[in-house]
Amino acid sequence: MTGLVNVLVIIAVVALVLRRQLSPQRLDTERRFWVLPLVLAVLALRDPGLVDGAHRALSIGLTAASLLVVLAMGCVWGWTVRIWRGEDGALWTRATKATGAAWAGMVVVRIGLYGLGAALHVHQSGSALMLGLAALLVVRTVVVNWRARELATPYRAGVAG
């Protein structure tokens, strides 16, 4: 896939995710949340330019560092999302200001990693961003679903006997 197509796919996915996160969403823990990240990961891993052949170790190191950043951000994102029970008993989610700050922090760190790669003359493709976005979406959803399960299970005090 060309770099332009990668960028367009990333922009479309980010726009979709942001639109959904900025408005209240009914939480459906049975949804197949892994489909979009799987498609993104497959597209990213098929790109032969994912790893710079001239700087293989540095390229893999930068990609790994980027993945660690997005995994951490996925956890933060999942913990900063507000989850509540609606009047109908369903669980709802919505991003908070803290979620926005986490996104901004991730973008700054990602730009820093890209700058480091450029300074080291390592070619970085959009596929690394797609792979990171896939990991981010999976981790966020796993954390939110785990939190929702905790909220869905009411605390039961010891039975008086």
Disulfide bonds with the S-S distance in Angstrom:
none
